[in-house]
Amino acid sequence: MLTLSQRRTHQKRGAAGIAQIIATAKTELAEQQEQEFAASRAAFDKRNEKIPYTPEQYKTAKVVRTVTGWHKVVRVNAKSVTVATPYSWTDRIEVARIIEVR
């Protein structure tokens, strides 16, 4: 916290020093956030790297993993896999969106 005399000094000088310190801090913070985002994105991409599978492996699969999680397989088609949902319907997932098969 600034004292009264420090505040008056800053006020007399037009607070140029404070504005410069704030601008420098904003730039440093933006660079740090950009680095953290890049590291987070790289970790996400590595975790969700698609593993190539054959159609036979899809047909014998019990569960498949997508970006949203693991899903129980109900039926396998040529271009998609039908998975069960906790509701009364099923969802269709394209083979290109499947990350892992078990």
C-alpha positions in Angstrom: 0.0 0.0 0.0 1.3 3.4 -0.9 1.7 6.1 1.6 0.1 9.5 1.1 3.4 11.1 0.0 4.0 8.3 -2.5 0.5 8.6 -3.9 1.0 12.4 -4.4 4.4 11.8 -6.1 2.8 9.3 -8.5 -0.1 11.7 -9.1 2.3 14.5 -9.9 4.2 12.5 -12.4 1.0 11.4 -14.1 1.4 7.8 -12.9 3.5 7.0 -16.0 5.7 4.7 -13.9 2.7 2.7 -12.7 1.3 2.4 -16.2 4.6 1.1 -17.5 4.8 -1.5 -14.7 1.3 -2.7 -15.4 1.9 -2.9 -19.1 5.1 -5.0 -18.5 3.2 -7.3 -16.0 0.4 -7.8 -18.5 2.9 -8.7 -21.3 4.7 -11.2 -19.0 1.4 -12.7 -17.9 0.2 -13.1 -21.4 3.4 -14.9 -22.4 3.2 -17.2 -19.4 -0.5 -18.1 -20.2 0.5 -18.8 -23.8 3.2 -21.2 -22.7 0.9 -22.9 -20.3 -1.8 -23.3 -23.0 0.8 -24.7 -25.5 1.9 -27.3 -22.9 -1.7 -28.2 -22.0 -2.6 -28.6 -25.7 0.5 -30.8 -26.3 -0.5 -33.0 -23.4 -4.1 -33.2 -24.6 -3.0 -34.2 -28.1 -0.6 -36.8 -26.8 -3.3 -38.3 -24.6 -5.8 -38.4 -27.4 -3.6 -39.6 -30.2 -5.5 -42.0 -32.4 -4.3 -45.6 -32.6 -5.0 -47.3 -36.0 -7.2 -50.3 -35.8 -8.4 -52.9 -38.3 -12.1 -53.5 -39.0 -11.8 -56.9 -37.3 -10.7 -55.3 -34.1 -13.7 -53.0 -34.2 -16.0 -56.0 -34.6 -14.6 -57.7 -31.6 -14.5 -54.6 -29.4 -16.5 -54.4 -26.2 -15.8 -50.8 -25.5 -14.3 -47.8 -27.4 -12.8 -44.5 -26.2 -13.5 -41.1 -27.7 -12.6 -37.7 -26.4 -15.6 -37.8 -24.1 -14.7 -41.2 -22.6 -15.4 -44.9 -22.8 -18.5 -46.2 -24.4 -20.0 -49.7 -24.6 -20.3 -51.0 -28.1 -23.8 -52.2 -29.3 -23.2 -52.6 -33.1 -20.4 -52.1 -35.6 -20.9 -50.8 -39.1 -18.4 -50.0 -41.9 -18.0 -46.3 -41.1 -19.4 -46.0 -37.6 -19.9 -47.7 -34.2 -23.2 -47.6 -32.3 -22.7 -47.2 -28.6 -25.1 -47.5 -25.6 -26.0 -44.4 -23.6 -27.5 -44.2 -20.1 -30.7 -43.2 -21.7 -33.2 -45.1 -23.9 -31.4 -44.4 -27.1 -28.0 -45.2 -28.7 -25.4 -42.9 -30.2 -23.5 -43.4 -33.4 -19.7 -42.6 -33.4 -17.7 -42.3 -36.6 -14.7 -44.6 -36.8 -12.4 -41.5 -37.3 -13.4 -40.2 -33.9 -12.5 -43.4 -32.0 -9.2 -43.2 -30.1 -8.9 -46.6 -28.5 -10.6 -50.0 -28.7 -10.7 -52.7 -26.1 
